[in-house]
């Protein structure tokens, strides 16, 4: 009888340990559309489903292979629709240039998301240079964690003949454990205060990625959408490890 109990208990713990985590990509603050062949509005840009250069299908495949489930949140974040989400990724909030009726992040939204992080959520904020994303309202959320996306541009790369201008070397990195050299292009820097600390720095010393502990959760901010298909699909010159960095970050988020 005792042996049966031990086996049953072990199997129960194993099933709990193998429960798939859920990774949600925001489709609300970033909600770009284009006209399809039939004239209808087609959702695109930084989505799991977009397999072109502008999508996150490759990163989504990595999460799936690591055992996670993918979902999207196409509505204002609430305690209810964030319930059961382990990783929440917000990318490149819309400007009016990208969406005539953008959904700006409000103080209420920031409070809801911060409470979710405090309870153990893992939030990833991926911005862009200020000409291509809406930073004013994104900073309402970033400020909750001691971070501020600056109105500047770092790692400016003029064309594909100058990839090295976007290079960052990594040595014994706590998150990017297999990537040794990564590429980021035209990103904004991140100001830090409190417990927030630098995760990646440009050669000039500017922080372009940051991390913060908040309650039981973790926040990672990067000044660029970065790991979308265009820069992880093999088009970078040999020696750049964005594909490895994509896996490293996914593993870190799921294991954290």
C-alpha angles and dihedrals in degrees: 000000000000092000092051091052093050092049092048092049092049092050090049093052091046092053090050091050092051096050107131117246119227121232115198125197117203114243095169108065088035107045111148123166137186132192114270124213090266091053096253124128110264121201113232145146122074097008131133091238097052106099094177125092091281098056138089096224094119094052088045090054089053093053090047093051088051089057101261128134120232126221139156132226108216096173140061108294115258135171087255100053092041091052110110093017114124100180124028118190121194115188132190103332112225127267121202087258089064098035124017089212106036123186102232120202109254132200088256091053090049092051092050093049093044091052089051091051092047089057092055107285123145112225126193118193114193113186131171137214111304094255091062107038141038106256103165095073095030086062091060086068097037091052090062088070101040095265134120127187106223126222095243143089126244131181093024112194117190098194145336091282089070105051091138090068087071097045125123120183118217126205122182091338116187094220106024096052100162102028113090101177128022136186127225124170130203099345133163121243123240126229116216137206138158113011097342114115138186120271100174129015130196116233089262090060098256115141111240097169128032141181133205137180112226117182106306092337140077133229126201120188125189126182093228140041082244107159099058119124099273094067101037101045100086099267092116118092119266111280097044113109105196089129090056092044089055090056093042093054093046091051092047092051094048094044098042 
